[in-house]
Amino acid sequence: MISFAKNIYFMKKLFNFYLLIQLLSFNCNANDSIHKISLKNEKIEIQDFNFSITRVLDQRLNKYIIGSVQKGLSNKRFPADFEKKLVEEFGDLIINFGLQSKEKDELVLIINSIWIDERTSATKELGLIDLDFYIAQIQNDGYLIIDEQNISISKSTLDATSGHDKRIALALENGLINFQKKSKNEYINQVYVQKKYNVDSSVVKCKCIKKGIFKTSLDLYNNVIDNKKPFFDKVEYQEFNAFVKDTMSIKELRKCFAFSDGKDIYINSICYGNYLPAEKRNLGYQFGKAKFEGTFIVINDEMRDAMGQVAMSSAFGLLGALASSGMTKKIDVFMDLRKGAILPINEKFIKAALLEFPDLLEKFNKSTKDDVVMIAFIKAMNKKLNAE
């Protein structure tokens, strides 16, 4: 048996090792930024594609970011976006594939949503993408939807961050192949109507949150629940979050943006957090409890620190595994309900939100900019918007 003194010695060593990893990670990622992804070098391959994509429309609700990546020694989470505008990035894919020809039937690609994500376990990383798009034809002054593709891809890899460009290209390729296999009598043939935010009936104005599941950030803003699945089978509520146990597949749960018990709003942790793979989450799928005080909501969540556990277990074996089993990470993020993007609470993103409020921005620039101050300015933005 290991003596008490040796236990203390190993625990100190273990703590110092973990602290070193955190400090190195902080130094590597001191300048928080948006990770950029480019599709200019990617290609898709489809045999005998008898159509020409002549236009790409970006109809996403959240046009600020396309997901999140993990970087650094402790896999710190960063927002991700394209290097250029989405229309240009997908345009590069289409040009690289040679999909533009006046001799073929013309199509319009309407991107409804795209979200990339990563997960980390002890032995691998998992790169994920969800891509939803319409294939349409130009009709009079609008568009006729003839097909919808909702593609989800997950790939095990040693480095998920470097492969998002290829997974995005593969998702588009798979969707176009699925469409090509359909006959004309399977087409949807539905007039496209753009989804919009309804200011007058928004959840911010009515202050009456419906109980149910919100599939998108727009649904949450408009207080529109999913009628096909009104609520989950079982939810276990905790101080900072809730854990969902349900018969829905992981793929389906990933696409539930939020839910409400009729009193509080809970946001899907896939939008901001680093968590263990599904098979290791005994409590269920995690949703963070939102502080709903207006248009800007704040989530202060806690999550199991997968990378910290891996580091300690690897370095100290059984002792490290036991010591790291309760490790958690504090997650502080905020969201503008009008835009749908969930972002870290730090100086850069708070300043970006404050551009809408020049007087507050001027005060913020003169402030200390610590966590307490940044939360205070989020509340100040809510106060101004609530008064309108």
N, C-alpha and C positions, 0 to 999 in steps of 0.2 A: 504493500500500500504506500501511496505517496503521502509523506508527512504534511502537516499543516503548513510548516515553514516553506517546504518546496512548492506547495500549492500557491502560496502568496507570491513566491519568486516567479513561478510560471505565469501567474495572472498579470504581474507587473510587466513581464516581457511581452506578453500577448497584447496588453493595452498599448505599450509603446510601439509595437509593430503596427497595430491598427491606426494609431495616431499618425505614424509616419506616412502610411498610405493616404490618409485623408489630407495631410499637408501637401504631399506631392501632387495629389489630384487638384487641390485648390490652386497651387502654383501653375499647373498646366492649363487651368481653365479660369484664370483670374479675370480675363476679359470676357464676360458673358456675351455671347453673340448668337445669331441665328445660323445654323449649319446650312450651307448651300448645296443643292443637288442640281446636276446638269444632265440633260438627255441628248446632248449634241453628238455624242459618240456612239449612241445606241441604235440598234436596228431591230426590226421585227421581220419575221419571215413567214409568209403565207402563200401557199401554192394557188395559182389561178384565181387571184382576187379580182373579180370582174366589176369592181366599183372604183370610183374616184372620190376621195375625201377632199373637198375643195374649201371647207370652212371648219374652224374650231371655235366653239363658244365656251367661255368660262362662266358657268351658271352656279358656281359653288356659293353656299351661304357664308362659309368662312373662307375668305380670300387672303387671310393674313399669313397663315402657316399651313403646311401640308402634313404635320405630324411632329414626331420628336425622335431624337437619336440619343445614344449614350456614348460619352467620350471621357477619356482620362482613365487613370488607374482605378478609380472607384466608380467608373461608369456614371458620371454626373449627367443628368438629363438636360438636353438643349432643344429648343424649338427648331424645326427644320422648314425650309422653303426652297423653291426653285431659284436658280441664279437669275433667270430672266422671267418674264411673265409666263403664266401657264400656257397661254395660247401659243407663244413662241416655242416653248419647250416641246409641246406636242406637235407643233408644226415641224420641228426638226425631225421628229420620229417619222412623220408622214413623208417628208422630203427624202429622208434616208432610205425609206422603203420604196420610193417611187410610186406613191399612191395617187398621184395627181395626173389625170389624163382626160382630155376633153372627149375622147372617144368612148368613155365608159359612163355608166349611170352615176350622177353626182350625189354625194352624201354629205351630211353635216354631222360633225361630232360634237355633242353637247355634254360637257363634263359636269356632272351633278355633285360629286364629292370624291375626294381622294384623301386617304389617311395612311401614313406609314408609322410603324412602331417597332420597337425592339424589346426583347426580354432576355434576361441573363440567368443561366443556371450554373452549377458547379463545373460542367464540362463543355458547354456550348452556348452560343447565342442564337436567338431566333429572330429573323427579320420578317416583318409582316407588312402587307399592303391590302387595303380595301379600296377598290375603284368602282365607282358607279357612273355609267354614262348612257346617254341616249344616242341612237343612230336615227337621223331624221333626213327628210327631204324638204327642199324649199318649196313652199306653197303660198302663192299670192304674196302677202307681206309678212308671212310667218313661217312656221315649220310644222311638218307632219311627222310625228314620231312613228317609226316603223318597228323599232326594237329597243329594248333596254337590256343592258348587261350589268350585272352586279358580281364582280370578280373579287375573290379573296385568296391570297397566296401567303403561305408561310414556309420559310426555308431555314433549315439548320445550317449554321456556318460558324467559322472561327471569328469572323469580323462582319457583323450585320450591317454596320454603318456604310461600309464601302460598296455594298451590293444593292442599295435601294434603287439606283438608276436602272439596273438590269431587271429588278423585280417589277418596276413600274412599266417598263417596255414589255415584259412578259405578260403582265395583266392586260394591257391593251391588245396584245397579240391574241391571247386566249379569247377575249371578248369578240374580236373581229372574226376569228375562226368559228366561234359559236354562231354568230350572225350569218356567216356565209353558208352554213349548213341548213338554214331555214328556207322554207319555200314561201312564196309571196302570200299564200293563203294563211300563213302563220303570223304575218305582220300585224302589229298593234293598230296602225292607222288611226292615231289619236292626235288631235290638234294640241300643239305644245302651249302650255300656259305657265308663265314664269311664276314661281313662288315668291311671295313678298311678305315683309314684316307688316303686321297690322298694329299700328301704334295705339289706336283707340281701345283695342281689346287685349293688349299685351298683359302679361303676368305682372309687370311692374305697375301698371295703372289700376288693374282690378283688385290687386292684393288678395286674390282668392285662388290659391294654388289647388288645382284638381289633383285628386289621388290617382296615380297611374304612371305609366311608362312613357317617356318622351323619346322618340326615335332620333330626333335631330335637335340642334340648338334652336332652329327656327320654331319647331314644335313647342319647345320649352318657352320661348319668348311669347308665342301666340297662345300658350296654355292649351295646346291640343294634344290629348293623350292618344295612345295606340288602342283603338277599339278592339283589335283582334286579340290583343294580350293586355287586358286592363291592369293586371298586377302580377307580381312574382308569387311562386308557390310558398316561399318562406324567406323572411328577412330577419337577420339578427342585428339589432341596433347596438352601437357602442358610442362612446363619448364623441369621437371625431369622425366616425364613419359607420357604414353599414355593410354587412356581408350577405350577398344574395345566393340562395340555393334554389335552383330551378331546373325544370326539365328542358329548358331551352338549351340549344347547343352553344359551345363557346363562341362559334362564329356569329350566332344570333345575339348573344350577350354583348359581344364586342361592339355591336352596332346599336346598342341602347345607350343613348347619350346621357340620360338622367332619369330619375324617377322621383316621385313625391309620395309621402304617406298622407298628404292632405294638410300637413303642417310645415314640414321641412323639405328642402330640395337636396337631393344627393346626386353628385356628378360621377360618372364612370371614371375610375382611376386610370384607365388606359389613356386618357387625355393628358395626364401630367405625371404619372408615377412610375416607379420601378418596382415590380413585384415578382414574386416567384412564379414559375410555370403553374398551370392550372392543376396538374396532378399533385402539387405540393401545397395547394391552398385549401387546407382542410375546412376552414370556416366558410369558404365560398368565394364568390366574385366580389371584389371590393369597390365601394362607392364612397366618395368623400362628402361629408356634410358641409353644405354651403351656408355662409352667413348672408342671408338675403335681406338687404336693406335698400335695394334700389337697382338701377341698371347695372352697376358694377357689383359683382358678388366675389366673396373671398372664401377660399378653402384652406384651412389649416389642418392637414391630415398627417397621419403617422403610418409608415409602412415598414415592413420587414426589410432590412438592409441586406440584400442578397450578396452583394460583392464583399461586404464586411464579413459575412459568414463564411464565404468561400475562402477568403484570405486567411482567416484565423484557423479554419478547419485544416487547410493545407499546411500551415506552418506548425500547428500544435496538435494535430491529430484529434483523438477523442476528447482531450481536455479543451482544446480550442472549439470543437463542435458544441460541447456542452455550454461553454461560456458564451458562445455567439448565438445560441438558439433564440434568445430574447431580444436581439438587436433590432432597433427600429431607426428609421430616418424621419426627420421632420420635413414636411412638404408644405411650402407656403406659396400659393398661386392666386391669381385673380382673373376675372373674365368680364368682358363687356358683353352683356346679353345681346346687344345689337349686332355684334360681329362674330361671336361664337368661339373665338380663339382663347384658349386658356394659357396664360403666360406666367413665368416666375415673377414673384414680387421682388424686383430689384430696380436700381436707379434707371437703367436704360428703358425698360418697358413702362414704368410709371411716368417718365418724362414723355414718352410717345403718347400715352393716354391723355396727358395734361395739355397737349397741343391744342385740344378743343377748348381749353380754358386758360387763356393767356395770363389772366390775373393770378390764378393759382400756380401756373408754371413759374411765374416770376418769384413767387414766395418760395416755391419748392427749390429753385436754384440757389436760394440763400439759406436753405435749411441744412440740418445735419445728415439727412437722408438715411437714417437707420430704420429698422423694421417698424418701430412704433410710429415714426413720422410718416413713412410711406402708407401705412394703414390709415392714418389720419387724413391724408390727402385723398385716398380712395373714398372715404366717408364724405369728404368735402365735395367731391365730384358728384356723388349721389345726392347730396343735399341740393346742389344747384339744379340737377336734372329733375329731381322730385318737385322743385318749386315751379318748373315750367308748365 
